[in-house]
Amino acid sequence: MIPLAIHGIGPVGAFGAGLDEWRAALKGEKKIEPELSDIETSRGFDSLPIFRASTKTLTRFIKSRELRRLDHFSRMALLGACLACEDSGQKLIGERTGLIVASTYGASATTFSFLDSVIQDGDALASPTLFSNSVHNAAAAHIAKHLKITGPNLSLTQGRLSVPMALLTAAQWLAEGQVDTVLCGAVDEYCEVLGYCWRSYLNRKNNYNYGLKLCGPGEGSLFFRLSRAQGTNTPLGYLEKHELNSAKSLSPVPFIYSPDACAKNSESRFSQFNHRLPIDLSQICGFLPITAAFDLAAAATMLYDQTLYLNDPAKAPQQIPFSGSAIACLQADSITSQKPLTGNCYWITNCPQE
C-alpha cells in the first residue's frame, strides 16, 4: 500500500459534526449524553443507551428540498463527505476523483422499514422511497450526485475489515493512476433490530467489561479526502500501512488501539509495547463496527495537535512523547484479533516514506 496524504477529515457522530466538535469531544470538553431507549426482549423491556448522530447541519451544504427523499444513513454519509471536502478546502468535481463508501451493516434501519412495508402493504404497495434507499450503493450515489463526482464509485461491506479494505482500494486506485484524489469513508447506523440483538444476544454474552464503562451501540460516518503522498504537503499527516510482526516494528512510536476493536485481546497481549495507549472512543460515539475509521481520525488529530487525548477525565492531555513524528494505530479483525501482532497496523506520520 502506497503512502496516502490526508487532505480533509469529515467526522459525524453523537459528538456532533466537523473537526471542531470532534476535537472538543476528544479533549473531554464536550459531554456526550446517549439517548436511553426501551428495548423489548424475551426477558421484558430493558433500557439501552444509544449514541445517535444528528445531520441537521447538512443544510449548510445541501438545500432542504433536495434532502427530502434521503434516509438517515445517506444523510450521515453525505454530511461526512461534505465536511471532508470543506476541510480540504477543495470541491471534488470531475472524473479524476474516486469515491469509496464502506459499511458493516449498510442502511439497516431503512432496509428493515422497507421489509415492514412489504409485510404490511404487500409487494404492490411497498414504499418505493424506502426501497431505493435500501439499495446497497444508494448512499454513494447520493454523494456522487451532490458533489458531482464522476470517477470510479465503490460501495463495500466486509465486516470489521470494511475500513481497511476501503483504504487498500483507495491506495490501489491512486497507485494505478486511475484517479488523483479519493473520497474514502465509512458509515453505519443504529436500528431497532440491532438494539434487540444487542440486549438479547451480544450484551448477554459479553458485557464489554474491559475496564471501560458499559456503553451501547452508536452510529455515525467518517470520511477522508486522500491523494498520493509523493510531492504533497498536508498538515493532517500521511497514512501508511506497516507489517506488525513484533514490538520492535513500532520502535518508540506511540501505539494506540481501541478496546472495542481489540475486544478479544487481553491487556497482557499488549504488554510488550512500552508506549501502548488504549483510547476509548465508545464514550464519544458508542460502539461502532466502523471504529477503525474513527481510530485513524483520532490519531491524525492527535498528531496534528502534537497532543495525546486519552478520553479519560482523570488524565489531562499530554504532549506526544519522543519526536512526535508518527502514531501507530492497530486495526484488529475477527481473524487476527487473537494474534494482535499480525493485525493491520497503520501509521499516521508527518513525513511519509516511499
GUSE-873637 format. One record per residue (C-alpha): residue in three letters; x, y, z. Coordinates in Angstrom, 1 decimal, padded with zeros to 4 digits. Each point is the difference from the previous one (the first is absolute). Example, Ala and Ser with C-alpha at 12.3 -4.5 7.8 and 13.67 -1.06 7.14 Angstrom:
// GUSE-873637
rec r:ala, east:012.3, north:-004.5, up:007.8
rec r:ser, east:001.4, north:003.4, up:-000.7
// end
This chain:
// GUSE-873637
rec r:met, east:000.0, north:000.0, up:000.0
rec r:ile, east:001.5, north:003.4, up:-001.0
rec r:pro, east:000.0, north:002.8, up:002.5
rec r:leu, east:-003.1, north:002.2, up:-000.2
rec r:ala, east:-000.2, north:003.7, up:000.8
rec r:ile, east:-003.0, north:001.0, up:002.1
rec r:his, east:-001.4, north:003.4, up:-001.2
rec r:gly, east:-003.3, north:000.0, up:001.8
rec r:ile, east:-002.0, north:-001.8, up:002.7
rec r:gly, east:-003.7, north:000.0, up:000.5
rec r:pro, east:-001.2, north:-001.5, up:003.3
rec r:val, east:-003.7, north:-000.4, up:000.9
rec r:gly, east:-001.3, north:-001.6, up:003.1
rec r:ala, east:-001.7, north:000.4, up:003.4
rec r:phe, east:002.7, north:002.6, up:000.8
rec r:gly, east:-001.2, north:002.2, up:-002.9
rec r:ala, east:001.3, north:000.7, up:-003.5
rec r:gly, east:003.3, north:001.4, up:-001.1
rec r:leu, east:003.6, north:000.1, up:001.3
rec r:asp, east:-000.7, north:002.7, up:002.6
rec r:glu, east:-002.7, north:-002.2, up:001.7
rec r:trp, east:002.2, north:-003.1, up:-000.4
rec r:arg, east:003.0, north:001.7, up:001.6
rec r:ala, east:-002.1, north:001.3, up:002.9
rec r:ala, east:-001.3, north:-003.5, up:000.6
rec r:leu, east:003.5, north:-001.4, up:000.0
rec r:lys, east:001.2, north:002.6, up:002.4
rec r:gly, east:-002.9, north:-000.8, up:002.3
rec r:glu, east:-001.3, north:003.5, up:-000.3
rec r:lys, east:-003.3, north:-001.2, up:-001.3
rec r:lys, east:-002.3, north:-002.3, up:002.0
rec r:ile, east:-001.8, north:-002.5, up:-002.2
rec r:glu, east:-003.3, north:-001.3, up:001.4
rec r:pro, east:-001.4, north:-003.2, up:-001.6
rec r:glu, east:-003.7, north:-000.3, up:-000.7
rec r:leu, east:-001.6, north:-002.7, up:002.2
rec r:ser, east:-002.4, north:-002.2, up:-001.9
rec r:asp, east:-002.2, north:-002.8, up:001.3
rec r:ile, east:000.7, north:-003.3, up:-001.8
rec r:glu, east:-002.5, north:-002.8, up:000.1
rec r:thr, east:001.6, north:-003.4, up:000.4
rec r:ser, east:-001.0, north:-003.5, up:001.1
rec r:arg, east:000.8, north:001.1, up:003.5
rec r:gly, east:-002.2, north:003.1, up:-000.1
rec r:phe, east:000.9, north:003.6, up:-000.7
rec r:asp, east:003.6, north:001.1, up:000.6
rec r:ser, east:001.6, north:003.5, up:-000.2
rec r:leu, east:002.7, north:000.4, up:-002.6
rec r:pro, east:002.3, north:003.1, up:-000.4
rec r:ile, east:000.2, north:001.0, up:-003.7
rec r:phe, east:002.5, north:002.4, up:-001.4
rec r:arg, east:-002.0, north:001.6, up:-002.9
rec r:ala, east:001.4, north:002.4, up:-002.5
rec r:ser, east:-001.7, north:003.2, up:-001.3
rec r:thr, east:000.1, north:001.1, up:-003.6
rec r:lys, east:-001.6, north:003.4, up:000.5
rec r:thr, east:003.1, north:001.9, up:-001.2
rec r:leu, east:-000.3, north:-001.7, up:-003.4
rec r:thr, east:-002.1, north:002.9, up:-001.1
rec r:arg, east:003.1, north:002.1, up:000.0
rec r:phe, east:001.1, north:-001.9, up:-003.1
rec r:ile, east:-003.3, north:-001.3, up:-001.6
rec r:lys, east:-003.3, north:001.7, up:-000.3
rec r:ser, east:-002.8, north:-001.5, up:002.2
rec r:arg, east:-002.2, north:-000.8, up:-003.0
rec r:glu, east:002.7, north:-002.1, up:-001.5
rec r:leu, east:000.3, north:-002.1, up:003.1
rec r:arg, east:-003.7, north:-001.0, up:000.3
rec r:arg, east:000.5, north:-003.5, up:-001.4
rec r:leu, east:003.2, north:-000.8, up:001.7
rec r:asp, east:000.0, north:-002.3, up:003.0
rec r:his, east:002.0, north:000.4, up:003.1
rec r:phe, east:002.8, north:-002.3, up:-001.1
rec r:ser, east:000.6, north:001.9, up:-003.3
rec r:arg, east:-000.2, north:003.3, up:001.8
rec r:met, east:002.7, north:-001.0, up:002.5
rec r:ala, east:002.2, north:-001.2, up:-002.9
rec r:leu, east:-000.6, north:003.2, up:-002.0
rec r:leu, east:000.7, north:002.3, up:002.9
rec r:gly, east:003.3, north:-001.8, up:000.8
rec r:ala, east:001.0, north:000.3, up:-003.7
rec r:cys, east:-000.9, north:003.7, up:-000.1
rec r:leu, east:001.9, north:000.7, up:003.2
rec r:ala, east:003.1, north:-001.8, up:-001.4
rec r:cys, east:-000.2, north:002.1, up:-003.2
rec r:glu, east:-000.4, north:003.2, up:002.1
rec r:asp, east:002.9, north:-000.9, up:002.2
rec r:ser, east:002.2, north:-000.6, up:-003.1
rec r:gly, east:-000.9, north:003.4, up:-001.4
rec r:gln, east:-000.8, north:-001.5, up:-003.4
rec r:lys, east:-003.1, north:-001.1, up:-001.8
rec r:leu, east:000.1, north:-003.5, up:-001.4
rec r:ile, east:-001.2, north:000.3, up:-003.6
rec r:gly, east:000.9, north:-002.1, up:-003.0
rec r:glu, east:001.0, north:-003.4, up:-001.2
rec r:arg, east:003.4, north:000.1, up:001.8
rec r:thr, east:-001.6, north:-000.4, up:003.4
rec r:gly, east:-001.0, north:-003.4, up:001.4
rec r:leu, east:-002.6, north:-000.8, up:002.6
rec r:ile, east:000.0, north:-002.9, up:002.5
rec r:val, east:-002.7, north:-000.6, up:002.6
rec r:ala, east:000.6, north:-002.8, up:002.5
rec r:ser, east:-002.6, north:-001.3, up:002.5
rec r:thr, east:-000.5, north:-003.1, up:002.2
rec r:tyr, east:-003.8, north:-000.1, up:000.1
rec r:gly, east:-001.0, north:002.5, up:-002.7
rec r:ala, east:-003.3, north:001.8, up:000.1
rec r:ser, east:-001.4, north:-002.5, up:002.5
rec r:ala, east:-002.8, north:002.2, up:001.4
rec r:thr, east:-001.2, north:000.9, up:-003.5
rec r:thr, east:000.3, north:-003.6, up:-001.1
rec r:phe, east:-002.1, north:-001.4, up:002.9
rec r:ser, east:-002.5, north:002.8, up:-000.5
rec r:phe, east:-000.4, north:-001.0, up:-003.6
rec r:leu, east:-000.5, north:-003.6, up:001.0
rec r:asp, east:-002.7, north:001.1, up:002.5
rec r:ser, east:-001.8, north:001.9, up:-002.8
rec r:val, east:000.1, north:-003.1, up:-002.2
rec r:ile, east:-001.5, north:-002.1, up:002.9
rec r:gln, east:-002.6, north:002.6, up:000.9
rec r:asp, east:-001.1, north:001.2, up:-003.5
rec r:gly, east:001.1, north:-002.7, up:-002.4
rec r:asp, east:002.4, north:000.1, up:-002.9
rec r:ala, east:-002.1, north:002.3, up:-002.1
rec r:leu, east:-000.3, north:002.7, up:002.7
rec r:ala, east:003.5, north:-000.2, up:001.5
rec r:ser, east:001.7, north:003.3, up:000.4
rec r:pro, east:002.1, north:000.9, up:-003.1
rec r:thr, east:001.9, north:002.6, up:001.9
rec r:leu, east:001.1, north:-002.5, up:002.7
rec r:phe, east:000.9, north:-002.4, up:-002.7
rec r:ser, east:002.2, north:002.4, up:-001.9
rec r:asn, east:001.9, north:001.0, up:003.2
rec r:ser, east:000.4, north:-003.6, up:001.1
rec r:val, east:002.1, north:-000.8, up:-003.1
rec r:his, east:003.6, north:-000.7, up:001.2
rec r:asn, east:001.6, north:002.8, up:-002.1
rec r:ala, east:-002.7, north:002.7, up:000.5
rec r:ala, east:002.1, north:002.1, up:002.4
rec r:ala, east:002.9, north:000.0, up:-002.4
rec r:ala, east:-002.4, north:001.0, up:-002.8
rec r:his, east:-001.3, north:003.0, up:002.0
rec r:ile, east:003.5, north:001.2, up:000.8
rec r:ala, east:001.1, north:-000.3, up:-003.6
rec r:lys, east:-003.0, north:001.9, up:-001.2
rec r:his, east:000.2, north:002.9, up:002.5
rec r:leu, east:003.8, north:000.3, up:-000.2
rec r:lys, east:000.1, north:-000.6, up:-003.8
rec r:ile, east:002.5, north:-002.8, up:000.3
rec r:thr, east:000.2, north:-001.9, up:-003.3
rec r:gly, east:003.0, north:-002.3, up:000.7
rec r:pro, east:-000.1, north:-003.6, up:001.2
rec r:asn, east:-002.6, north:-000.6, up:002.7
rec r:leu, east:000.1, north:-003.0, up:002.3
rec r:ser, east:-002.1, north:-001.1, up:003.0
rec r:leu, east:001.4, north:-002.9, up:002.0
rec r:thr, east:-000.9, north:-002.0, up:003.1
rec r:gln, east:002.4, north:-002.5, up:001.6
rec r:gly, east:-000.7, north:000.1, up:003.7
rec r:arg, east:002.7, north:001.5, up:002.2
rec r:leu, east:002.3, north:-000.1, up:-003.1
rec r:ser, east:-002.2, north:002.5, up:-001.8
rec r:val, east:002.2, north:003.0, up:000.9
rec r:pro, east:003.4, north:-001.6, up:-000.7
rec r:met, east:-001.3, north:-001.3, up:-003.3
rec r:ala, east:-001.3, north:003.4, up:-001.0
rec r:leu, east:003.4, north:001.5, up:000.7
rec r:leu, east:001.8, north:-002.7, up:-001.9
rec r:thr, east:-002.3, north:000.6, up:-003.0
rec r:ala, east:000.6, north:003.7, up:000.2
rec r:ala, east:003.7, north:-000.5, up:000.0
rec r:gln, east:-000.2, north:-002.4, up:-003.0
rec r:trp, east:-002.0, north:002.5, up:-002.0
rec r:leu, east:002.5, north:002.7, up:000.7
rec r:ala, east:003.0, north:-002.3, up:-000.6
rec r:glu, east:-001.4, north:-001.0, up:-003.4
rec r:gly, east:-000.7, north:003.6, up:-000.9
rec r:gln, east:-003.7, north:-000.6, up:-000.5
rec r:val, east:-000.8, north:003.2, up:002.0
rec r:asp, east:001.8, north:002.9, up:001.6
rec r:thr, east:-002.0, north:000.1, up:003.2
rec r:val, east:-002.3, north:-002.4, up:001.9
rec r:leu, east:-002.9, north:000.9, up:002.4
rec r:cys, east:000.1, north:-003.1, up:002.2
rec r:gly, east:-002.3, north:-000.5, up:003.0
rec r:ala, east:-002.0, north:-002.3, up:002.2
rec r:val, east:-003.6, north:000.3, up:001.3
rec r:asp, east:-002.2, north:-002.1, up:002.2
rec r:glu, east:-003.4, north:000.7, up:001.7
rec r:tyr, east:-001.9, north:-001.3, up:003.0
rec r:cys, east:-003.3, north:-001.8, up:-000.5
rec r:glu, east:-002.5, north:-001.7, up:002.3
rec r:val, east:001.1, north:-003.5, up:-001.1
rec r:leu, east:003.5, north:000.8, up:001.0
rec r:gly, east:-001.2, north:001.2, up:003.4
rec r:tyr, east:-002.0, north:-003.2, up:000.4
rec r:cys, east:003.1, north:-002.1, up:-000.9
rec r:trp, east:002.2, north:002.0, up:002.3
rec r:arg, east:-002.2, north:-000.6, up:003.0
rec r:ser, east:-001.1, north:-003.5, up:-000.8
rec r:tyr, east:003.3, north:-001.5, up:-001.3
rec r:leu, east:003.0, north:002.2, up:-000.1
rec r:asn, east:-000.1, north:001.5, up:003.4
rec r:arg, east:-001.1, north:-003.2, up:001.6
rec r:lys, east:003.2, north:-001.8, up:-001.3
rec r:asn, east:002.3, north:002.9, up:000.5
rec r:asn, east:-000.4, north:002.9, up:002.4
rec r:tyr, east:002.9, north:001.9, up:-001.7
rec r:asn, east:001.6, north:000.2, up:003.4
rec r:tyr, east:003.6, north:001.0, up:-001.0
rec r:gly, east:000.4, north:002.5, up:002.7
rec r:leu, east:-002.4, north:002.3, up:-001.9
rec r:lys, east:-003.4, north:001.3, up:000.9
rec r:leu, east:-002.9, north:-002.0, up:-001.3
rec r:cys, east:-001.1, north:001.5, up:-003.3
rec r:gly, east:-002.5, north:-000.5, up:-002.8
rec r:pro, east:000.1, north:000.0, up:-003.8
rec r:gly, east:000.6, north:003.1, up:-001.9
rec r:glu, east:-000.2, north:001.4, up:-003.6
rec r:gly, east:001.9, north:002.4, up:-002.1
rec r:ser, east:002.2, north:000.5, up:-003.0
rec r:leu, east:003.6, north:001.1, up:-000.6
rec r:phe, east:001.5, north:000.9, up:-003.4
rec r:phe, east:003.6, north:000.7, up:-001.1
rec r:arg, east:001.1, north:001.9, up:-003.1
rec r:leu, east:003.1, north:-001.8, up:-001.1
rec r:ser, east:002.6, north:000.4, up:-002.7
rec r:arg, east:003.5, north:-001.4, up:-000.8
rec r:ala, east:002.5, north:001.1, up:002.6
rec r:gln, east:002.8, north:000.6, up:-002.4
rec r:gly, east:000.6, north:003.7, up:-000.6
rec r:thr, east:-002.8, north:001.0, up:002.2
rec r:asn, east:000.0, north:002.1, up:003.2
rec r:thr, east:-002.9, north:-000.3, up:002.5
rec r:pro, east:-000.3, north:001.0, up:003.6
rec r:leu, east:-002.2, north:-002.9, up:000.8
rec r:gly, east:002.7, north:-002.6, up:-000.6
rec r:tyr, east:000.5, north:-003.1, up:-002.1
rec r:leu, east:-001.5, north:-003.5, up:000.3
rec r:glu, east:002.3, north:-003.0, up:-000.4
rec r:lys, east:-000.6, north:-003.7, up:000.5
rec r:his, east:002.7, north:-002.0, up:001.8
rec r:glu, east:000.5, north:-003.6, up:000.8
rec r:leu, east:-000.3, north:-000.6, up:003.7
rec r:asn, east:002.2, north:-003.0, up:000.8
rec r:ser, east:001.4, north:001.0, up:003.4
rec r:ala, east:000.2, north:002.8, up:002.5
rec r:lys, east:003.3, north:001.1, up:-001.7
rec r:ser, east:-001.9, north:000.9, up:-003.1
rec r:leu, east:-001.6, north:002.9, up:001.8
rec r:ser, east:003.3, north:001.2, up:001.6
rec r:pro, east:-000.8, north:003.0, up:002.2
rec r:val, east:-003.1, north:001.0, up:-001.9
rec r:pro, east:-003.1, north:000.5, up:002.2
rec r:phe, east:-002.3, north:-002.9, up:-000.6
rec r:ile, east:-003.8, north:000.6, up:000.4
rec r:tyr, east:-002.7, north:-002.7, up:-000.2
rec r:ser, east:-003.7, north:-000.1, up:000.6
rec r:pro, east:-001.1, north:-002.6, up:002.7
rec r:asp, east:-003.2, north:-000.4, up:-002.2
rec r:ala, east:001.9, north:-001.0, up:-003.1
rec r:cys, east:002.4, north:-002.2, up:002.1
rec r:ala, east:-002.6, north:-001.4, up:002.3
rec r:lys, east:001.3, north:-003.6, up:-000.1
rec r:asn, east:003.5, north:001.1, up:001.0
rec r:ser, east:000.9, north:000.2, up:003.6
rec r:glu, east:002.1, north:002.9, up:001.2
rec r:ser, east:002.8, north:-002.4, up:000.6
rec r:arg, east:000.3, north:-000.6, up:-003.7
rec r:phe, east:001.1, north:003.7, up:-000.4
rec r:ser, east:002.4, north:000.0, up:002.9
rec r:gln, east:003.1, north:-000.2, up:-002.3
rec r:phe, east:-000.9, north:003.4, up:-001.4
rec r:asn, east:001.7, north:002.6, up:002.2
rec r:his, east:-002.2, north:002.8, up:-001.2
rec r:arg, east:-003.4, north:-001.6, up:-000.5
rec r:leu, east:-002.9, north:002.4, up:000.4
rec r:pro, east:-003.6, north:-001.4, up:000.1
rec r:ile, east:-002.4, north:002.6, up:-001.3
rec r:asp, east:-003.7, north:-000.3, up:001.0
rec r:leu, east:-002.1, north:001.5, up:-002.8
rec r:ser, east:-003.1, north:-001.8, up:001.2
rec r:gln, east:-000.7, north:002.8, up:002.4
rec r:ile, east:000.0, north:002.4, up:-002.9
rec r:cys, east:-001.9, north:-001.8, up:-002.7
rec r:gly, east:-001.0, north:-003.3, up:001.5
rec r:phe, east:001.0, north:-003.5, up:-001.3
rec r:leu, east:000.3, north:000.2, up:-003.7
rec r:pro, east:001.0, north:-002.8, up:-002.4
rec r:ile, east:001.9, north:002.7, up:-002.0
rec r:thr, east:002.0, north:001.1, up:003.1
rec r:ala, east:003.2, north:-000.5, up:-002.1
rec r:ala, east:-000.8, north:003.2, up:-002.0
rec r:phe, east:-000.5, north:002.0, up:003.2
rec r:asp, east:003.2, north:-001.4, up:001.5
rec r:leu, east:002.0, north:001.2, up:-003.0
rec r:ala, east:-001.7, north:003.5, up:000.2
rec r:ala, east:000.9, north:000.1, up:003.7
rec r:ala, east:003.7, north:-000.8, up:-000.8
rec r:ala, east:000.1, north:002.7, up:-002.8
rec r:thr, east:-001.6, north:002.6, up:002.3
rec r:met, east:002.4, north:-000.8, up:002.9
rec r:leu, east:003.0, north:000.1, up:-002.3
rec r:tyr, east:-001.1, north:003.3, up:-001.5
rec r:asp, east:-000.4, north:001.4, up:003.5
rec r:gln, east:003.1, north:-001.7, up:001.3
rec r:thr, east:-002.1, north:-001.0, up:003.0
rec r:leu, east:-001.4, north:-003.4, up:001.2
rec r:tyr, east:-003.6, north:000.1, up:000.9
rec r:leu, east:-000.9, north:-003.2, up:002.0
rec r:asn, east:-003.7, north:000.8, up:000.6
rec r:asp, east:000.4, north:-000.4, up:003.7
rec r:pro, east:-001.0, north:002.9, up:002.2
rec r:ala, east:002.5, north:-001.1, up:002.6
rec r:lys, east:002.8, north:000.5, up:-002.5
rec r:ala, east:000.9, north:003.3, up:-001.4
rec r:pro, east:001.1, north:000.2, up:-003.6
rec r:gln, east:003.7, north:-000.6, up:-000.3
rec r:gln, east:002.7, north:000.8, up:-002.5
rec r:ile, east:000.9, north:-002.7, up:-002.5
rec r:pro, east:003.2, north:-001.7, up:001.3
rec r:phe, east:003.2, north:-000.3, up:-002.1
rec r:ser, east:000.1, north:001.7, up:-003.4
rec r:gly, east:-003.7, north:000.1, up:-000.5
rec r:ser, east:000.5, north:-001.0, up:-003.6
rec r:ala, east:-002.5, north:-002.9, up:-000.1
rec r:ile, east:-002.8, north:-001.7, up:001.8
rec r:ala, east:-000.7, north:-003.7, up:-000.6
rec r:cys, east:-003.5, north:-001.2, up:-000.1
rec r:leu, east:-001.0, north:-003.7, up:000.3
rec r:gln, east:-002.9, north:-001.2, up:-002.1
rec r:ala, east:-001.0, north:-003.4, up:001.3
rec r:asp, east:-002.5, north:-002.3, up:-001.8
rec r:ser, east:-001.8, north:-003.3, up:000.8
rec r:ile, east:002.9, north:-002.1, up:-001.2
rec r:thr, east:003.0, north:001.9, up:001.2
rec r:ser, east:-001.6, north:001.2, up:003.3
rec r:gln, east:001.4, north:-003.1, up:001.7
rec r:lys, east:003.5, north:000.9, up:-001.2
rec r:pro, east:000.2, north:003.8, up:000.2
rec r:leu, east:003.6, north:000.1, up:-001.2
rec r:thr, east:-001.1, north:-001.2, up:-003.4
rec r:gly, east:-002.9, north:002.5, up:-000.3
rec r:asn, east:-000.4, north:002.9, up:-002.3
rec r:cys, east:002.2, north:002.9, up:001.2
rec r:tyr, east:-000.1, north:003.5, up:-001.4
rec r:trp, east:002.2, north:002.9, up:000.7
rec r:ile, east:-001.0, north:003.6, up:-000.1
rec r:thr, east:003.2, north:001.8, up:-000.7
rec r:asn, east:001.4, north:003.5, up:-000.6
rec r:cys, east:002.5, north:-001.2, up:-002.7
rec r:pro, east:-000.9, north:-003.0, up:-002.1
rec r:gln, east:002.5, north:-002.5, up:-001.2
rec r:glu, east:-000.3, north:-001.2, up:-003.6
// end
